[in-house]
């Protein structure tokens, strides 16, 4: 896809990958980018960094009506949306002891937000001849997240939705990429994100290095231009994913051993 002169919307643009992507999209030629975040001040800060080619909007991606309203207002003010980056996310440790509502909240942000965005923008994109979706998932969506059941499940679902969209809308001019990084230097590693708490009690994802958001954003820009579906800033994830597919039982055993090593490290620290 040619990014030049496109109109883009980025959710979770107040920091981290979202901020880096908003900046990189303009640098790659986008005519305007709408920076959204649940933290209005953070969204404005990103827009101010970019300058006259950006604006800021407060947005809770778990609110379907809010996404639909945002799309209508943006397209009324700036024209059709060419690229929608559904990037907002957060982390929460825990599993079966978490309330169902806490599992549901994570599904709202990591899955339904992508679906709501697709519903809101794809019809208009098709009418105009095409468009592009970049959905942020995680390496956990291909592998797992040892310390968080809802994170692992919701990110798997996000990858599955992106696959389905890529299969069913490619012939309608809709490109889809799904971003699946391991650890990135963002709020999700430990600081609170908006009104949802961020808790991280595992260094699982950091085993292969922590990347700068700008590095991840560069990989995403290249993927959009090449219309490449799977974006893996940590290249080793492809090997892990292949190992999982080739011998699921062996992979499960290996992950149990990995879990035990991480627990031992935490107990020693």
PyMOL commands that set and color helices and strands:
alter all, ss='L'
color gray80, all
select helices_A, chain A and resi 16-27+40-50+64-78+100-128+139-141+149-172+187-189+204-208+213-226+236-246+248-268
alter helices_A, ss='H'
color red, helices_A
select strands_A, chain A and resi 7-10+32-37+54-58+83-86+131-136+174-179+230-231
alter strands_A, ss='S'
color yellow, strands_A
deselect
rebuild
show_as cartoon
